[in-house]
């Protein structure tokens, strides 16, 4: 199957700083990427839909100014957590759709564990 | 709004035995996809099986099969000949056809496989 690479896998940052997470589709072009958040032993909650060359679409309750999403190319989307606080500590997962396929399988990155201290 | 419900937070199965994980969903759409994803301790999400709502035939992938009951809005996953490597969190997910790739996930079922 197609590969989606997410980096870093783990990051620890100080409260008040910003951290960037990258999501890359390695062997296909992804016009749309998705960012999820997962709390321990809970489900994946969609945060936003990232569209190449346009503004991201955020789910209700997700702060646009806090979670900045950029999808500058067909293979890269980034999520920046700005002015991070301990409550932002979570597991963040991206997924991407291979637009060349006839049906819509979503491939997932390995996830990023963010810890804000 | 679409919702996906998994009523079994945890399930256990003996190695080589069969286990069924339950999932129900609520939607007003007639055309959609249903999925089962596996999330092992590595946290990497892996697609196990998918079902198109317009297909009456239940999907099968090797040891994994589903029981899709559209009228009842039920989508259970059966794992046959369970293996230690099947131990993971399993998520049922829903996607409306044409709705990009926006997935709605259930709360998950933690599957333990015992020797």
Boltz contact constraints between the chains, C-beta under 6 A:
constraints:
  - contact:
      token1: [A, 32]
      token2: [B, 100]
      max_distance: 6.0
  - contact:
      token1: [A, 43]
      token2: [B, 105]
      max_distance: 6.0
  - contact:
      token1: [A, 43]
      token2: [B, 107]
      max_distance: 6.0
  - contact:
      token1: [A, 43]
      token2: [B, 108]
      max_distance: 6.0
  - contact:
      token1: [A, 44]
      token2: [B, 105]
      max_distance: 6.0
  - contact:
      token1: [A, 97]
      token2: [B, 101]
      max_distance: 6.0
  - contact:
      token1: [A, 104]
      token2: [B, 101]
      max_distance: 6.0
  - contact:
      token1: [A, 106]
      token2: [B, 101]
      max_distance: 6.0
  - contact:
      token1: [A, 108]
      token2: [B, 45]
      max_distance: 6.0
  - contact:
      token1: [A, 110]
      token2: [B, 44]
      max_distance: 6.0
  - contact:
      token1: [A, 111]
      token2: [B, 43]
      max_distance: 6.0
